[in-house]
Amino acid sequence: MPEFSANLGFLWRELALPDAIRAAGKAGFDAVECHWPFETPASEVVRALDETGLTMLGLNTIRGNLAGGDNGLAALPGREDEARAAIDQAIDYAAAIETPNVHVMAGFAGGPKAHATFIENLHYAAEKAARHSITILIEPLNHYDAPNYFLGTSAQAKAVIHEVGMANLKLMFDCYHLQIMEGDITRRLASLMPIIGHIQIASVPDRAEPDRGELDYGHIFNALDDLGYTKPLGAEYRPRGTTEEGLGWMDAFR
């Protein structure tokens, strides 16, 4: 029976983060995760997690200058100081709320200099995160939703992870993004399992509740059972209506 983590970057967005955590607990989620929680005092998040018994599985580094079009900083040559400040912020916050994963966002970039910058910043992130027993995650994004994002395929992510060579650097396997970019999800899960740190789900192509669309999640969940994967799966989808109206999909898969 799969367990599910509510991604509060998309679910219950109308609520303050502590109240969204409480709503996820009431709805029967097994864990939560978020995008950028930094405006909420860590103590308030800890209180909501303690009340619900949930763990915050992961959070992201900030995107940077949104008005300037940033979507992450870690692969941007010349902006290493900003990238490392964002890494410090995310790891410190994760440590304060006992979150085991930090997703380091690469940003819009390309070429050898971007690659070298990403490698150096990931070394920095993984070394600092290891002091807190935190895993650093990197995530390929599809080129429809995030054109020119530095990291676009699982093969590229795998090569980066192997080059960095740190045990606490892992792949965020987002089924939505990788179905769009590559497909063959169940075989890809099996081959990449040794480097997977977290798995996220949503329907394809609309990124809504995972109960319809191109992917048969019942089949995928059975495959994950066969692979021995037992961590909560991140429900990172945009509800078709209200969050509550769409939650029936969980019962269908349990």
C-alpha positions as CSV (number, residue, x, y, z in Angstrom):
1,M,0.0,0.0,0.0
2,P,1.7,3.3,-1.1
3,E,2.1,6.2,1.3
4,F,1.7,9.8,0.0
5,S,3.2,13.1,0.8
6,A,1.2,16.3,0.1
7,N,3.2,18.9,-1.8
8,L,2.0,22.1,-0.2
9,G,3.5,24.2,-3.0
10,F,0.4,23.1,-5.0
11,L,-2.1,21.8,-2.4
12,W,-4.0,24.1,0.0
13,R,-2.2,27.1,-1.4
14,E,-4.9,29.3,0.0
15,L,-3.8,28.4,3.5
16,A,-0.8,29.6,5.6
17,L,1.8,26.8,5.6
18,P,1.1,25.6,9.2
19,D,-2.6,25.4,8.4
20,A,-1.9,23.6,5.2
21,I,0.2,21.0,7.1
22,R,-2.8,20.5,9.5
23,A,-5.2,20.1,6.5
24,A,-2.9,17.5,5.0
25,G,-2.8,15.6,8.2
26,K,-6.6,15.7,8.5
27,A,-6.9,14.5,4.9
28,G,-4.9,11.4,5.6
29,F,-1.6,12.2,4.0
30,D,1.4,10.4,5.5
31,A,3.9,13.3,5.1
32,V,4.2,16.7,3.6
33,E,6.7,18.6,1.4
34,C,6.9,22.2,0.2
35,H,8.6,24.6,-2.1
36,W,9.8,27.8,-0.4
37,P,8.7,28.0,3.2
38,F,11.2,30.7,4.3
39,E,8.7,33.4,5.1
40,T,7.1,31.2,7.8
41,P,9.0,31.0,11.0
42,A,10.5,27.5,11.5
43,S,9.0,27.3,14.9
44,E,5.4,27.5,13.5
45,V,6.1,24.8,11.0
46,V,7.6,22.6,13.8
47,R,4.5,23.1,15.9
48,A,2.2,22.1,13.1
49,L,4.3,19.0,12.3
50,D,4.3,18.0,16.0
51,E,0.6,18.4,16.2
52,T,-0.1,16.2,13.1
53,G,2.8,13.7,13.5
54,L,3.9,14.4,9.9
55,T,7.4,14.9,8.6
56,M,8.3,17.6,6.1
57,L,10.1,15.5,3.5
58,G,11.6,18.2,1.4
59,L,11.9,21.9,0.4
60,N,13.6,23.8,-2.4
61,T,16.3,26.4,-2.7
62,I,14.9,29.8,-3.7
63,R,14.5,30.5,-7.4
64,G,16.3,33.9,-7.3
65,N,15.1,37.1,-9.0
66,L,11.6,36.1,-10.2
67,A,11.1,39.5,-12.0
68,G,14.3,38.8,-13.9
69,G,13.1,35.3,-14.9
70,D,15.2,33.2,-12.5
71,N,14.2,29.6,-11.8
72,G,17.1,28.5,-9.6
73,L,20.7,29.7,-9.2
74,A,23.0,26.7,-8.8
75,A,24.0,26.4,-12.5
76,L,24.4,30.1,-13.2
77,P,28.0,31.2,-13.8
78,G,28.9,34.4,-12.0
79,R,26.2,34.0,-9.4
80,E,27.9,31.5,-7.1
81,D,27.6,33.7,-4.0
82,E,23.8,34.0,-4.5
83,A,23.5,30.3,-5.1
84,R,25.4,29.4,-2.0
85,A,23.5,31.8,0.1
86,A,20.3,30.1,-1.2
87,I,21.8,26.7,-0.3
88,D,22.8,27.9,3.2
89,Q,19.2,29.2,3.7
90,A,17.6,26.0,2.6
91,I,19.8,23.7,4.6
92,D,19.6,25.7,7.7
93,Y,15.8,25.8,7.5
94,A,15.6,22.1,6.7
95,A,17.8,21.3,9.8
96,A,15.6,23.5,12.0
97,I,12.4,21.6,11.0
98,E,14.1,18.2,10.6
99,T,13.6,17.9,6.9
100,P,15.7,15.2,5.3
101,N,15.8,16.5,1.7
102,V,16.7,19.8,0.0
103,H,16.1,20.2,-3.7
104,V,18.9,22.5,-5.2
105,M,17.4,24.3,-8.2
106,A,19.7,24.6,-11.1
107,G,18.1,27.5,-13.1
108,F,18.0,28.5,-16.7
109,A,21.5,27.9,-18.1
110,G,23.5,25.7,-20.5
111,G,27.0,24.9,-21.7
112,P,30.3,23.8,-20.1
113,K,30.5,26.8,-17.7
114,A,27.0,26.1,-16.4
115,H,27.9,22.5,-15.9
116,A,31.1,23.3,-14.0
117,T,29.2,25.8,-11.8
118,F,26.5,23.3,-11.0
119,I,29.1,20.7,-10.1
120,E,30.9,23.0,-7.8
121,N,27.8,24.3,-6.1
122,L,26.5,20.7,-5.6
123,H,29.8,19.8,-3.9
124,Y,29.3,22.7,-1.6
125,A,25.7,21.8,-0.9
126,A,26.3,18.1,-0.3
127,E,29.2,18.8,2.0
128,K,27.2,21.2,4.1
129,A,24.1,19.0,4.1
130,A,26.0,16.0,5.2
131,R,26.7,17.7,8.6
132,H,23.0,17.6,9.2
133,S,22.3,14.1,7.7
134,I,20.4,15.9,4.9
135,T,20.2,14.6,1.3
136,I,20.6,17.0,-1.6
137,L,18.2,16.4,-4.5
138,I,18.4,17.5,-8.2
139,E,15.4,17.3,-10.5
140,P,15.2,17.3,-14.3
141,L,12.3,19.5,-15.5
142,N,10.6,19.2,-18.8
143,H,11.3,21.6,-21.6
144,Y,7.6,22.6,-22.1
145,D,7.1,23.9,-18.6
146,A,10.7,25.1,-18.0
147,P,12.4,25.9,-21.4
148,N,16.1,26.1,-21.1
149,Y,16.3,24.7,-17.6
150,F,19.8,23.4,-17.1
151,L,18.7,19.9,-16.1
152,G,16.4,18.2,-18.5
153,T,16.9,14.4,-18.5
154,S,17.5,11.6,-16.1
155,A,20.7,10.7,-18.0
156,Q,22.1,14.2,-17.4
157,A,21.2,14.0,-13.7
158,K,22.8,10.6,-13.3
159,A,26.0,11.9,-14.9
160,V,26.0,14.9,-12.6
161,I,25.5,12.7,-9.5
162,H,28.3,10.4,-10.5
163,E,30.6,13.3,-11.2
164,V,30.0,15.0,-7.9
165,G,30.5,11.6,-6.2
166,M,28.8,12.4,-2.8
167,A,26.6,9.8,-1.2
168,N,24.0,12.3,-0.1
169,L,23.3,13.6,-3.6
170,K,20.3,11.9,-5.2
171,L,17.8,12.2,-8.0
172,M,14.3,13.7,-7.6
173,F,12.4,11.4,-9.9
174,D,9.3,13.4,-10.9
175,C,7.1,11.1,-13.0
176,Y,5.3,14.0,-14.6
177,H,8.5,15.7,-15.9
178,L,10.2,12.4,-17.0
179,Q,7.1,11.0,-18.7
180,I,7.1,14.1,-20.9
181,M,10.8,14.1,-21.6
182,E,11.5,10.4,-21.8
183,G,8.7,7.9,-21.0
184,D,9.3,4.3,-20.2
185,I,8.7,5.2,-16.5
186,T,8.7,1.7,-14.9
187,R,12.0,0.6,-16.5
188,R,13.5,4.0,-15.8
189,L,12.5,3.7,-12.1
190,A,14.2,0.3,-11.9
191,S,17.4,1.3,-13.6
192,L,17.7,4.6,-11.6
193,M,16.6,3.3,-8.2
194,P,20.1,3.3,-6.7
195,I,20.3,7.1,-7.1
196,I,16.6,8.0,-6.4
197,G,16.0,10.1,-3.3
198,H,12.4,11.0,-3.8
199,I,9.6,10.3,-6.3
200,Q,6.8,12.7,-7.2
201,I,3.6,12.0,-9.1
202,A,0.9,13.9,-11.1
203,S,-1.2,13.2,-14.2
204,V,0.3,13.7,-17.6
205,P,-0.2,16.0,-19.5
206,D,-2.3,18.2,-17.3
207,R,-0.3,17.8,-14.0
208,A,-3.5,17.3,-12.0
209,E,-4.6,14.5,-9.7
210,P,-2.9,11.2,-10.7
211,D,-6.1,9.3,-11.4
212,R,-6.2,9.8,-15.2
213,G,-4.0,10.7,-18.2
214,E,-1.1,8.9,-19.8
215,L,0.4,7.2,-16.8
216,D,-1.2,4.1,-15.1
217,Y,-0.2,4.8,-11.5
218,G,-1.6,1.6,-10.3
219,H,0.9,-0.2,-12.4
220,I,3.7,2.2,-11.3
221,F,2.9,1.7,-7.6
222,N,3.0,-2.1,-8.1
223,A,6.3,-1.8,-9.8
224,L,7.6,0.3,-6.9
225,D,6.4,-2.4,-4.5
226,D,8.4,-5.0,-6.4
227,L,11.4,-2.7,-6.3
228,G,11.1,-2.4,-2.5
229,Y,10.5,1.3,-2.5
230,T,8.6,2.3,0.7
231,K,9.0,6.0,1.1
232,P,6.0,8.4,0.7
233,L,5.4,9.5,-2.9
234,G,5.2,13.2,-3.4
235,A,1.7,14.3,-4.7
236,E,2.9,17.4,-6.6
237,Y,-0.1,18.2,-8.7
238,R,-2.3,21.1,-9.4
239,P,-5.9,20.3,-8.3
240,R,-8.5,20.4,-11.0
241,G,-10.9,22.1,-8.5
242,T,-10.3,22.6,-4.8
243,T,-7.8,20.3,-3.1
244,E,-10.5,18.6,-1.1
245,E,-12.7,17.9,-4.1
246,G,-9.9,15.9,-5.8
247,L,-8.6,13.8,-2.9
248,G,-10.6,10.7,-3.9
249,W,-7.6,9.5,-5.9
250,M,-5.8,8.5,-2.7
251,D,-8.5,6.0,-1.6
252,A,-8.5,4.5,-5.1
253,F,-4.8,3.6,-4.8
254,R,-5.0,2.3,-1.2
